[in-house]
């Protein structure tokens, strides 16, 4: 018998095939049983008609329990009512393993219960759709950077220093030395850019931040490109082209998943470069006009501020030229206005907040040495980073995109805890 997957059934219309699957749900009405099947590649309905199968097969179809595994054999037919467009007319069933008392039933469950059973919750239709969108974002990321001449370089996860201070880092012992879980691969990517020109990394990062907001995770994944011979404006163009490519790729390749999630795709269809740009000064003015009278120049923006700014745009918006004093030590001051940095945050629409932070990096040795002193950075831990400005320094820029926030925005879901397979939250290390 020909074996296939739900994802490939469109190639086998009118043919009898076998699929290895799990029973997600079922219902029956007298002489017909409807099996909701899933196999990891997708979801499909199997129809078991009593008059077309043996008594044993029909009894099995009516009595099979949720999440039992099975081989199901039948003929693939078109079905315009199905999101997939196809269903199976079942001829035989073979149970591989009977599932008993599956804990996640087709009813409402609280978030803590579902997170306790995350290893099983991943099987549900919505969670499956979110992970498929996440996978498409990752695929499109590699496609974009590989096709534009970038080299992937993997920075270390264990580091002896921090990109932005050690207050939010996880400390560990590295034999006889102190070490930290990386909160960014950026510094190492700058070194890589001096060797390969244009590079990107994609890996986990860690923040020991005691935050419980819907936008924060303790462990999350970042895409961090660094580019030699590129200034601030060059970097903004790369960012908007990259984000546009990712969104359009999801629209093209995840139609069923977006439908499952109930996503308003018209809002995603508008996401095409170029993106609007406003300065930090402009943002302060917008906020004051929207009633945020207490915001003062020199303060960083929180989630309510970012949401209020985003309401004025139907695309992601760049906020550029933040005050230098609230940004990281490595950001280059604007030569025409040294109190602000050549930097930008990209704010997603619909209240999803910052998804990218980036800047032009300081390339002048003397200025970097000055910044070291101002930020009390130890010479030993950062000596290698300083040497990047000593041996063939060039203008260079880079940025970091937070994968989980981007998944949440594109999927239209409220909390980032559903955007990663096994979320690590302030009070959650299980499962």
Secondary structure, 3 states (H helix, E strand, C coil): CEECCHHHHHHHECCEEEEEEEEEEEEEECCEEEEEEECCCCEEEEEEEHHHCCHHHHHHHHHCCCCCEEEEEEEEEECCCCCCCEEEEEEEEEEEECCCCCCCCCCCCCHHHHHHCHHHHCCCHHHHHHHHHHHHHHHHHHHHHHHCCCEECCCCCEECCCCCCCCCCCEEEECCEEEEECCCCHHHHHHHHHHHCEEEEEEEEECCCCCCCCCCCCEEEEEEEEEECCCHHHHHHHHHHHHHHHHHHHHHHCHHHHHHCCCCHHHHHCCCCCCEEEEHHHHHHHHHHCCCCCCCCCCCCCHHHHHHHHCCCCCCEEEECCEHHHCCCCECEECCEEEEECEEEEEECCCCEEEEEEEEECCCHHHHHHHHHHCCCCHHHHHHHHHCCCCCCCCEEEEEEEHHHHHHHHHCCCCHHHCCCCCCECCECCC
